[in-house]
């Protein structure tokens, strides 16, 4: 009776017989139908949000990939892939990556040699605090 009534199918096979049963049934059916409708609405909104999030992630992933594929080759080198994954997983923000890149460029440009040594890093941060 509960499923038939609350889903508003209403076969009529089962009905409350006493006055008390009918009185309780009126409020129970009214609030039960509203609760069932609310539940279906919540499930629908949740499924819609999940679908929308997946589409957004796919679009954002492609846009993010293209941001690092600067030569348009359709592939990323190790450094680009690392940055892509850090941003995609929301482990860092783009501004943090940009700050790290600027620090690297500042250290690397100090002596003009490729890469940075531990001494370069130590020197940079020792003089950066002043």
ChimeraX commands (.cxc) that place a marker at each C-alpha (Angstrom):
marker #1 position 0.00,0.00,0.00 radius 0.5
marker #1 position 2.84,2.41,0.82 radius 0.5
marker #1 position 4.60,2.02,-2.50 radius 0.5
marker #1 position 1.36,2.18,-4.50 radius 0.5
marker #1 position 0.18,5.31,-2.69 radius 0.5
marker #1 position 3.45,7.22,-2.42 radius 0.5
marker #1 position 4.31,6.70,-6.08 radius 0.5
marker #1 position 0.77,7.90,-6.92 radius 0.5
marker #1 position -0.02,4.76,-8.91 radius 0.5
marker #1 position -3.21,4.30,-6.89 radius 0.5
marker #1 position -4.41,0.83,-7.87 radius 0.5
marker #1 position -7.00,1.01,-5.09 radius 0.5
marker #1 position -6.45,-2.60,-4.02 radius 0.5
marker #1 position -5.65,-1.55,-0.47 radius 0.5
marker #1 position -7.43,1.21,1.41 radius 0.5
marker #1 position -7.69,2.18,5.08 radius 0.5
marker #1 position -11.02,0.92,6.48 radius 0.5
marker #1 position -11.45,2.70,9.83 radius 0.5
marker #1 position -11.97,6.44,10.37 radius 0.5
marker #1 position -8.70,6.64,12.31 radius 0.5
marker #1 position -6.89,4.83,9.48 radius 0.5
marker #1 position -8.37,7.21,6.93 radius 0.5
marker #1 position -7.48,10.27,9.04 radius 0.5
marker #1 position -3.90,9.14,9.54 radius 0.5
marker #1 position -3.76,8.04,5.89 radius 0.5
marker #1 position -4.67,11.49,4.59 radius 0.5
marker #1 position -1.70,13.16,6.30 radius 0.5
marker #1 position 0.59,10.19,5.71 radius 0.5
marker #1 position -0.23,10.12,1.99 radius 0.5
marker #1 position 0.09,13.89,1.56 radius 0.5
marker #1 position 3.48,14.14,3.29 radius 0.5
marker #1 position 4.63,10.81,1.85 radius 0.5
marker #1 position 3.96,11.90,-1.74 radius 0.5
marker #1 position 5.74,15.21,-1.09 radius 0.5
marker #1 position 8.71,13.37,0.44 radius 0.5
marker #1 position 8.85,10.93,-2.49 radius 0.5
marker #1 position 8.76,13.82,-4.96 radius 0.5
marker #1 position 11.52,15.58,-3.05 radius 0.5
marker #1 position 13.64,12.41,-3.11 radius 0.5
marker #1 position 13.21,12.01,-6.88 radius 0.5
marker #1 position 14.08,15.69,-7.35 radius 0.5
marker #1 position 17.25,15.35,-5.26 radius 0.5
marker #1 position 18.34,12.25,-7.18 radius 0.5
marker #1 position 17.70,14.04,-10.47 radius 0.5
marker #1 position 19.73,17.10,-9.39 radius 0.5
marker #1 position 22.59,14.90,-8.19 radius 0.5
marker #1 position 22.74,12.96,-11.47 radius 0.5
marker #1 position 22.61,16.21,-13.43 radius 0.5
marker #1 position 25.44,17.69,-11.33 radius 0.5
marker #1 position 27.60,14.59,-11.82 radius 0.5
marker #1 position 27.05,14.66,-15.59 radius 0.5
marker #1 position 27.77,18.38,-15.77 radius 0.5
marker #1 position 30.94,17.99,-13.68 radius 0.5
marker #1 position 32.24,15.23,-15.96 radius 0.5
marker #1 position 31.66,17.38,-19.04 radius 0.5
marker #1 position 33.34,20.35,-17.37 radius 0.5
marker #1 position 36.33,18.26,-16.31 radius 0.5
marker #1 position 36.73,16.89,-19.83 radius 0.5
marker #1 position 36.59,20.38,-21.34 radius 0.5
marker #1 position 38.90,21.83,-18.70 radius 0.5
marker #1 position 41.31,18.92,-19.15 radius 0.5
marker #1 position 41.55,19.57,-22.88 radius 0.5
marker #1 position 41.99,23.31,-22.38 radius 0.5
marker #1 position 44.64,22.66,-19.72 radius 0.5
marker #1 position 46.42,20.15,-21.97 radius 0.5
marker #1 position 46.51,22.69,-24.81 radius 0.5
marker #1 position 47.91,25.29,-22.39 radius 0.5
marker #1 position 51.01,23.12,-21.91 radius 0.5
marker #1 position 51.21,21.77,-25.47 radius 0.5
marker #1 position 52.69,25.06,-26.66 radius 0.5
marker #1 position 54.09,23.61,-29.90 radius 0.5
marker #1 position 50.79,21.92,-30.82 radius 0.5
marker #1 position 52.38,18.48,-31.12 radius 0.5
marker #1 position 49.63,16.69,-29.19 radius 0.5
marker #1 position 52.07,15.50,-26.55 radius 0.5
marker #1 position 53.70,16.81,-23.40 radius 0.5
marker #1 position 57.25,16.44,-22.17 radius 0.5
marker #1 position 57.94,15.35,-18.60 radius 0.5
marker #1 position 57.93,18.88,-17.14 radius 0.5
marker #1 position 54.73,19.83,-18.96 radius 0.5
marker #1 position 53.01,16.60,-17.89 radius 0.5
marker #1 position 53.99,17.18,-14.26 radius 0.5
marker #1 position 52.53,20.68,-14.31 radius 0.5
marker #1 position 49.41,19.43,-16.11 radius 0.5
marker #1 position 48.77,16.73,-13.50 radius 0.5
marker #1 position 49.44,19.03,-10.54 radius 0.5
marker #1 position 46.87,21.50,-11.87 radius 0.5
marker #1 position 44.37,18.85,-13.00 radius 0.5
marker #1 position 44.39,17.18,-9.58 radius 0.5
marker #1 position 44.01,20.58,-7.89 radius 0.5
marker #1 position 47.18,20.05,-5.90 radius 0.5
marker #1 position 48.46,23.51,-6.83 radius 0.5
marker #1 position 47.05,26.65,-8.41 radius 0.5
marker #1 position 48.26,28.18,-11.66 radius 0.5
marker #1 position 49.60,31.20,-9.75 radius 0.5
marker #1 position 51.79,28.88,-7.65 radius 0.5
marker #1 position 53.18,27.20,-10.77 radius 0.5
marker #1 position 53.90,30.63,-12.25 radius 0.5
marker #1 position 55.69,31.71,-9.04 radius 0.5
marker #1 position 57.82,28.56,-9.06 radius 0.5
marker #1 position 58.69,29.12,-12.73 radius 0.5
marker #1 position 59.73,32.71,-12.05 radius 0.5
marker #1 position 61.96,31.62,-9.14 radius 0.5
marker #1 position 63.53,28.94,-11.35 radius 0.5
marker #1 position 64.13,31.46,-14.13 radius 0.5
marker #1 position 65.65,33.95,-11.68 radius 0.5
marker #1 position 68.04,31.35,-10.28 radius 0.5
marker #1 position 68.93,29.94,-13.71 radius 0.5
marker #1 position 69.52,33.36,-15.22 radius 0.5
marker #1 position 71.92,34.35,-12.42 radius 0.5
marker #1 position 74.85,32.41,-13.83 radius 0.5
marker #1 position 73.51,31.50,-17.31 radius 0.5
marker #1 position 74.23,27.80,-16.91 radius 0.5
marker #1 position 71.57,25.18,-17.72 radius 0.5
marker #1 position 69.67,23.93,-14.68 radius 0.5
marker #1 position 70.16,25.00,-11.09 radius 0.5
marker #1 position 72.42,23.61,-8.43 radius 0.5
marker #1 position 71.74,23.33,-4.74 radius 0.5
marker #1 position 74.19,26.16,-4.16 radius 0.5
marker #1 position 72.18,28.35,-6.57 radius 0.5
marker #1 position 68.99,27.59,-4.65 radius 0.5
marker #1 position 70.64,28.26,-1.30 radius 0.5
marker #1 position 72.10,31.53,-2.57 radius 0.5
marker #1 position 68.77,32.68,-4.00 radius 0.5
marker #1 position 66.74,32.02,-0.86 radius 0.5
marker #1 position 69.44,33.39,1.45 radius 0.5
marker #1 position 69.46,36.68,-0.47 radius 0.5
marker #1 position 65.72,36.68,-1.20 radius 0.5
marker #1 position 64.88,37.03,2.51 radius 0.5
marker #1 position 66.94,40.23,2.89 radius 0.5
marker link #1:1,2 radius 0.2
marker link #1:2,3 radius 0.2
marker link #1:3,4 radius 0.2
marker link #1:4,5 radius 0.2
marker link #1:5,6 radius 0.2
marker link #1:6,7 radius 0.2
marker link #1:7,8 radius 0.2
marker link #1:8,9 radius 0.2
marker link #1:9,10 radius 0.2
marker link #1:10,11 radius 0.2
marker link #1:11,12 radius 0.2
marker link #1:12,13 radius 0.2
marker link #1:13,14 radius 0.2
marker link #1:14,15 radius 0.2
marker link #1:15,16 radius 0.2
marker link #1:16,17 radius 0.2
marker link #1:17,18 radius 0.2
marker link #1:18,19 radius 0.2
marker link #1:19,20 radius 0.2
marker link #1:20,21 radius 0.2
marker link #1:21,22 radius 0.2
marker link #1:22,23 radius 0.2
marker link #1:23,24 radius 0.2
marker link #1:24,25 radius 0.2
marker link #1:25,26 radius 0.2
marker link #1:26,27 radius 0.2
marker link #1:27,28 radius 0.2
marker link #1:28,29 radius 0.2
marker link #1:29,30 radius 0.2
marker link #1:30,31 radius 0.2
marker link #1:31,32 radius 0.2
marker link #1:32,33 radius 0.2
marker link #1:33,34 radius 0.2
marker link #1:34,35 radius 0.2
marker link #1:35,36 radius 0.2
marker link #1:36,37 radius 0.2
marker link #1:37,38 radius 0.2
marker link #1:38,39 radius 0.2
marker link #1:39,40 radius 0.2
marker link #1:40,41 radius 0.2
marker link #1:41,42 radius 0.2
marker link #1:42,43 radius 0.2
marker link #1:43,44 radius 0.2
marker link #1:44,45 radius 0.2
marker link #1:45,46 radius 0.2
marker link #1:46,47 radius 0.2
marker link #1:47,48 radius 0.2
marker link #1:48,49 radius 0.2
marker link #1:49,50 radius 0.2
marker link #1:50,51 radius 0.2
marker link #1:51,52 radius 0.2
marker link #1:52,53 radius 0.2
marker link #1:53,54 radius 0.2
marker link #1:54,55 radius 0.2
marker link #1:55,56 radius 0.2
marker link #1:56,57 radius 0.2
marker link #1:57,58 radius 0.2
marker link #1:58,59 radius 0.2
marker link #1:59,60 radius 0.2
marker link #1:60,61 radius 0.2
marker link #1:61,62 radius 0.2
marker link #1:62,63 radius 0.2
marker link #1:63,64 radius 0.2
marker link #1:64,65 radius 0.2
marker link #1:65,66 radius 0.2
marker link #1:66,67 radius 0.2
marker link #1:67,68 radius 0.2
marker link #1:68,69 radius 0.2
marker link #1:69,70 radius 0.2
marker link #1:70,71 radius 0.2
marker link #1:71,72 radius 0.2
marker link #1:72,73 radius 0.2
marker link #1:73,74 radius 0.2
marker link #1:74,75 radius 0.2
marker link #1:75,76 radius 0.2
marker link #1:76,77 radius 0.2
marker link #1:77,78 radius 0.2
marker link #1:78,79 radius 0.2
marker link #1:79,80 radius 0.2
marker link #1:80,81 radius 0.2
marker link #1:81,82 radius 0.2
marker link #1:82,83 radius 0.2
marker link #1:83,84 radius 0.2
marker link #1:84,85 radius 0.2
marker link #1:85,86 radius 0.2
marker link #1:86,87 radius 0.2
marker link #1:87,88 radius 0.2
marker link #1:88,89 radius 0.2
marker link #1:89,90 radius 0.2
marker link #1:90,91 radius 0.2
marker link #1:91,92 radius 0.2
marker link #1:92,93 radius 0.2
marker link #1:93,94 radius 0.2
marker link #1:94,95 radius 0.2
marker link #1:95,96 radius 0.2
marker link #1:96,97 radius 0.2
marker link #1:97,98 radius 0.2
marker link #1:98,99 radius 0.2
marker link #1:99,100 radius 0.2
marker link #1:100,101 radius 0.2
marker link #1:101,102 radius 0.2
marker link #1:102,103 radius 0.2
marker link #1:103,104 radius 0.2
marker link #1:104,105 radius 0.2
marker link #1:105,106 radius 0.2
marker link #1:106,107 radius 0.2
marker link #1:107,108 radius 0.2
marker link #1:108,109 radius 0.2
marker link #1:109,110 radius 0.2
marker link #1:110,111 radius 0.2
marker link #1:111,112 radius 0.2
marker link #1:112,113 radius 0.2
marker link #1:113,114 radius 0.2
marker link #1:114,115 radius 0.2
marker link #1:115,116 radius 0.2
marker link #1:116,117 radius 0.2
marker link #1:117,118 radius 0.2
marker link #1:118,119 radius 0.2
marker link #1:119,120 radius 0.2
marker link #1:120,121 radius 0.2
marker link #1:121,122 radius 0.2
marker link #1:122,123 radius 0.2
marker link #1:123,124 radius 0.2
marker link #1:124,125 radius 0.2
marker link #1:125,126 radius 0.2
marker link #1:126,127 radius 0.2
marker link #1:127,128 radius 0.2
marker link #1:128,129 radius 0.2
marker link #1:129,130 radius 0.2
view
